[in-house]
Amino acid sequence: MSEDKAEDKKLKFVLRHTSIKRKKVCPICLGNLEMAPPFWGWLIPQEYRCKACSYQGPVYVEHAEQEDA
């Protein structure tokens, strides 16, 4: 029974394709994010800012955009 629970909690690793551009969007309104001032990111995580809903934080959603080849 304990083996079944351990199998459910396995991590899944996914290899990213570098040919796909990923756009960072706001987790609240899905608007475009811009980077907060450049001094962020050295000792603390990089922060992003959304002009549409005034969100500011380190969490973002990646939206994959495939290039037409």
C-alpha atoms as one frame of an Amber mdcrd trajectory, in Angstrom:
protein
   0.000   0.000   0.000   2.832   2.436   0.793   4.449   1.659  -2.581   1.306
   2.837  -4.401   1.432   6.191  -2.612   5.119   6.627  -3.450   4.441   6.004
  -7.152   1.733   8.704  -7.215   4.173  11.332  -5.944   6.950  10.846  -8.525
   8.270  13.978 -10.188   8.068  14.345 -13.928  10.941  16.099 -15.707  10.254
  17.802 -19.017  12.922  18.834 -21.521  12.336  22.317 -22.912  12.713  23.040
 -26.597  14.854  26.122 -27.154  13.233  26.883 -30.506   9.992  27.830 -28.757
   9.853  31.390 -27.439   8.173  31.700 -24.067   6.399  34.887 -23.188   5.978
  35.778 -19.498   2.399  36.778 -18.673   0.640  37.899 -15.495  -0.829  35.075
 -13.365  -3.872  37.243 -12.519  -4.989  38.903 -15.764  -2.709  37.198 -18.359
  -1.404  40.616 -19.423   2.161  41.367 -20.496   4.787  41.533 -17.748   7.810
  43.767 -17.553  10.816  43.290 -15.317  10.940  45.301 -12.104  14.019  47.502
 -11.491  17.343  45.788 -12.331  18.638  45.550  -8.747  16.194  42.677  -8.158
  17.438  39.184  -8.879  20.854  39.185  -7.257  20.070  37.991  -3.759  16.295
  37.746  -4.075  14.212  36.407  -6.984  13.594  38.565 -10.056  10.296  40.420
  -9.791   7.898  41.213 -12.609   5.272  43.929 -12.905   1.951  44.046 -14.771
   0.699  47.471 -15.863  -2.860  46.219 -16.476  -3.686  44.969 -12.956  -0.746
  46.368 -10.908   0.510  42.891  -9.973   4.123  42.770  -8.806   5.880  39.572
  -7.778   8.236  36.753  -8.766   5.510  34.404 -10.112   4.600  34.400 -13.797
   2.944  32.139 -16.368   4.841  31.056 -19.473   2.955  31.173 -22.739   4.663
  29.205 -25.516   4.812  30.835 -28.929   6.020  28.637 -31.764   7.960  30.246
 -34.577   6.810  29.630 -38.132   9.689  27.924 -39.893
